[in-house]
Amino acid sequence: MKKLAALFALSFAFVLTGCNTVKGVGQDLQKAGEKIEDAAKKK
C-alpha cells in the first residue's frame, strides 16, 4: 500500500511540474476525467 501511495505521489508531482499554471492543471485533470469517462462507457 505504501508503494502505491508513493507511486501516486510521484506521478502527481510529475503532472504538476508539467503544468506551468493552475489553468494547465485544470485542463490536465479535465482530460484525465474524459479518458476515465470514455473507458467507463466502453465497458
TITILUM-69256 format. One line per 8 residues: number of its first residue (from 1); their letters; for each residue z, y, x of N, C-alpha, C. Coordinates in steps of 0.02 Angstrom, whole numbers, plus 50000, padded with zeros to 5 digits. Each point is the difference from the previous one (the first is absolute). Layout:
N
NUM) a) Z Y X Z Y X Z Y X ~ ...
***
This chain:
43
1) mkklaalf) 50000 49940 50041 50000 50060 49959 50000 50063 50044 ~ 50037 49997 50055 50002 50058 50045 49932 50012 50032 ~ 49964 49946 50014 49934 50007 50030 49952 50034 49951 ~ 50005 49981 49937 49958 50030 49949 50015 50074 49992 ~ 50063 50018 50000 50019 50070 49994 49977 50040 50060 ~ 50004 49970 50059 49978 50035 50061 49924 50009 49999 ~ 49964 49949 49978 49928 50004 49995 49979 50055 49950 ~ 50034 50002 49943 49986 50051 49950 50013 50070 50027
9) alsfafvl) 50056 50009 50034 50017 50065 50028 49950 50021 50053 ~ 49978 49953 50041 49952 50016 50053 49932 50019 49970 ~ 49978 49962 49950 49935 50018 49970 50005 50066 49961 ~ 50057 50014 49970 50008 50064 49966 49998 50058 50051 ~ 50028 49989 50058 49998 50051 50052 49928 50013 50023 ~ 49960 49948 50006 49930 50008 50019 49962 50038 49946 ~ 50015 49985 49938 49966 50035 49945 50017 50075 50002 ~ 50063 50016 50012 50020 50070 50002 49970 50036 50059
17) tgcntvkg) 49993 49967 50057 49970 50033 50058 49926 50009 49990 ~ 49969 49960 49958 49929 50006 49986 49985 50059 49954 ~ 50049 50024 49965 49990 50055 49953 50025 50065 50032 ~ 49961 50051 49994 50021 50064 50029 50041 50042 49953 ~ 49993 49988 49936 50035 50042 49951 50031 49958 49945 ~ 50042 50030 49960 50029 49966 49943 49945 49981 49950 ~ 49949 50042 49995 49944 49985 49956 49966 49935 50023 ~ 49993 49992 50065 49970 49939 50027 50041 49939 49983
25) vgqdlqka) 50066 50005 50003 50043 49944 49982 49990 49982 49927 ~ 49996 50051 49958 49989 49988 49928 49935 49965 49987 ~ 49948 50020 50036 49934 49969 49991 50002 49927 50024 ~ 50034 49987 50055 50005 49932 50025 50038 49956 49950 ~ 50054 50026 49972 50038 49961 49951 49958 49987 49938 ~ 49961 50049 49980 49958 49991 49941 49948 49946 50013 ~ 49969 50000 50059 49951 49948 50017 50032 49931 50001 ~ 50060 49996 50027 50035 49936 50003 50015 49975 49929
33) gekiedaa) 50021 50045 49957 50013 49983 49930 49938 49976 49965 ~ 49944 50032 50013 49937 49979 49969 49980 49930 50023 ~ 50010 49985 50063 49984 49933 50025 50044 49947 49969 ~ 50064 50015 49991 50046 49953 49968 49979 49991 49928 ~ 49982 50053 49967 49978 49996 49930 49937 49959 49994 ~ 49952 50009 50045 49938 49962 49999 50014 49926 50011 ~ 50045 49984 50046 50018 49931 50014 50033 49968 49939 ~ 50040 50038 49964 50033 49973 49941 49950 49988 49944
41) kkk) 49949 50042 49995 49950 49991 49948 49956 49939 50013 ~ 49991 49981 50063 49958 49943 50018 50033 49934 49982 ~ 50067 49999 49995 50035 49937 49986 50003 49985 49928
***
